[in-house]
């Protein structure tokens, strides 16, 4: 049971933005720009950052849904997602992505944890200012979403099939659900 | 030195929000609705939530800025000092104590918010929307604090800087200034 009165049966973030659409609209707008807007990082890579941070925050709803979206977007390379979630350093993502995921992991702990050498490592593998910026902001944004979803105890489905469907929808982008009555 | 190149005359969050304006727009709009929009919590009370979370995230820029904003809105400097020291012995209402406690739990992790702390807020008269907004404000400042420190933005040390910033937050809220920020160049 959620801590506040939201529509029963509606999972996760969806139930919360339907509870208060005037704040929810900006949450969806932000995530759409960050994860689907123009970028030199692929949509699959950006979803992977979201899933990675959500896993570290132990927010099952966000982790499962963004992992599903990332798998959908990676297509034939979808195994990458589970490799990263199991052991990022041993995974087959590029060295640049490893460096960016390392930064995202530091952001998850606290902003101050990101050190000059973490940034230098990302640059060494070709990461640009905007890619570093977006990685930090995506990680910070999911530290917000994870807390919002868990802090209000919103409904977290346990059936993996539910997330598979969700991932397919999310791959097409983020649009606000209609407000609840 | 910030990790990415932002405009030198814009320390802290402002340089980041100007660096990428298309992501800044929804972040600003969300903050404006949450901290300045219609609410049964006063603007001062909502700034206290921003202050306690930034304090616990050790984000010096944000905690100094929102302490200054809360002080101006409340017309005194005692409350901000007290809540940073100890929420339960501070002079705020029982409802605000309960809400600040929830905010402090959100700062740790969403999972740290307990049914008991939510019940306590409800027992002291907090509405569902007040609880919702407390959690979302706290979560939003977990974003801001990480954004500001994660990119190592400049933290001014002159108290006059934060006074000026707090005046701006009182008078203009969180919207981007229509004229931009070039006038702040010295």
HADDOCK unambig.tbl for C-alpha pairs under 7 A between the chains (distance, minus, plus):
assign (segid A and resid 3 and name CA) (segid B and resid 118 and name CA) 6.92 0.50 0.50
assign (segid A and resid 4 and name CA) (segid B and resid 128 and name CA) 5.39 0.50 0.50
assign (segid A and resid 23 and name CA) (segid B and resid 30 and name CA) 5.76 0.50 0.50
assign (segid A and resid 23 and name CA) (segid B and resid 33 and name CA) 6.75 0.50 0.50
assign (segid A and resid 26 and name CA) (segid B and resid 26 and name CA) 4.92 0.50 0.50
assign (segid A and resid 26 and name CA) (segid B and resid 29 and name CA) 6.89 0.50 0.50
assign (segid A and resid 26 and name CA) (segid B and resid 30 and name CA) 5.74 0.50 0.50
assign (segid A and resid 29 and name CA) (segid B and resid 26 and name CA) 6.33 0.50 0.50
assign (segid A and resid 30 and name CA) (segid B and resid 23 and name CA) 6.06 0.50 0.50
assign (segid A and resid 30 and name CA) (segid B and resid 26 and name CA) 5.65 0.50 0.50
assign (segid A and resid 33 and name CA) (segid B and resid 23 and name CA) 6.58 0.50 0.50
assign (segid A and resid 107 and name CA) (segid B and resid 146 and name CA) 6.11 0.50 0.50
assign (segid A and resid 107 and name CA) (segid B and resid 150 and name CA) 6.11 0.50 0.50
assign (segid A and resid 110 and name CA) (segid B and resid 146 and name CA) 6.02 0.50 0.50
assign (segid A and resid 111 and name CA) (segid B and resid 145 and name CA) 6.60 0.50 0.50
assign (segid A and resid 111 and name CA) (segid B and resid 146 and name CA) 4.00 0.50 0.50
assign (segid A and resid 111 and name CA) (segid B and resid 147 and name CA) 6.67 0.50 0.50
assign (segid A and resid 111 and name CA) (segid B and resid 149 and name CA) 4.49 0.50 0.50
assign (segid A and resid 111 and name CA) (segid B and resid 150 and name CA) 3.92 0.50 0.50
assign (segid A and resid 112 and name CA) (segid B and resid 149 and name CA) 5.31 0.50 0.50
assign (segid A and resid 112 and name CA) (segid B and resid 150 and name CA) 5.80 0.50 0.50
assign (segid A and resid 114 and name CA) (segid B and resid 150 and name CA) 5.54 0.50 0.50
assign (segid A and resid 129 and name CA) (segid B and resid 4 and name CA) 5.43 0.50 0.50
assign (segid A and resid 136 and name CA) (segid B and resid 147 and name CA) 6.34 0.50 0.50
assign (segid A and resid 136 and name CA) (segid B and resid 150 and name CA) 6.49 0.50 0.50
assign (segid A and resid 137 and name CA) (segid B and resid 147 and name CA) 5.92 0.50 0.50
assign (segid A and resid 140 and name CA) (segid B and resid 143 and name CA) 4.48 0.50 0.50
assign (segid A and resid 140 and name CA) (segid B and resid 146 and name CA) 5.65 0.50 0.50
assign (segid A and resid 140 and name CA) (segid B and resid 147 and name CA) 6.07 0.50 0.50
assign (segid A and resid 141 and name CA) (segid B and resid 143 and name CA) 5.43 0.50 0.50
assign (segid A and resid 143 and name CA) (segid B and resid 142 and name CA) 6.48 0.50 0.50
assign (segid A and resid 143 and name CA) (segid B and resid 143 and name CA) 6.16 0.50 0.50
assign (segid A and resid 144 and name CA) (segid B and resid 139 and name CA) 4.41 0.50 0.50
assign (segid A and resid 144 and name CA) (segid B and resid 140 and name CA) 5.44 0.50 0.50
assign (segid A and resid 144 and name CA) (segid B and resid 142 and name CA) 5.94 0.50 0.50
assign (segid A and resid 144 and name CA) (segid B and resid 143 and name CA) 5.42 0.50 0.50
assign (segid A and resid 146 and name CA) (segid B and resid 110 and name CA) 6.60 0.50 0.50
assign (segid A and resid 147 and name CA) (segid B and resid 106 and name CA) 6.10 0.50 0.50
assign (segid A and resid 147 and name CA) (segid B and resid 109 and name CA) 5.99 0.50 0.50
assign (segid A and resid 147 and name CA) (segid B and resid 110 and name CA) 3.95 0.50 0.50
assign (segid A and resid 147 and name CA) (segid B and resid 139 and name CA) 5.63 0.50 0.50
assign (segid A and resid 148 and name CA) (segid B and resid 110 and name CA) 6.59 0.50 0.50
assign (segid A and resid 148 and name CA) (segid B and resid 135 and name CA) 6.25 0.50 0.50
assign (segid A and resid 148 and name CA) (segid B and resid 136 and name CA) 5.80 0.50 0.50
assign (segid A and resid 148 and name CA) (segid B and resid 139 and name CA) 6.02 0.50 0.50
assign (segid A and resid 150 and name CA) (segid B and resid 110 and name CA) 4.47 0.50 0.50
assign (segid A and resid 150 and name CA) (segid B and resid 111 and name CA) 5.45 0.50 0.50
assign (segid A and resid 151 and name CA) (segid B and resid 106 and name CA) 6.13 0.50 0.50
assign (segid A and resid 151 and name CA) (segid B and resid 110 and name CA) 3.90 0.50 0.50
assign (segid A and resid 151 and name CA) (segid B and resid 111 and name CA) 5.92 0.50 0.50
assign (segid A and resid 151 and name CA) (segid B and resid 113 and name CA) 5.54 0.50 0.50
assign (segid A and resid 151 and name CA) (segid B and resid 135 and name CA) 6.46 0.50 0.50
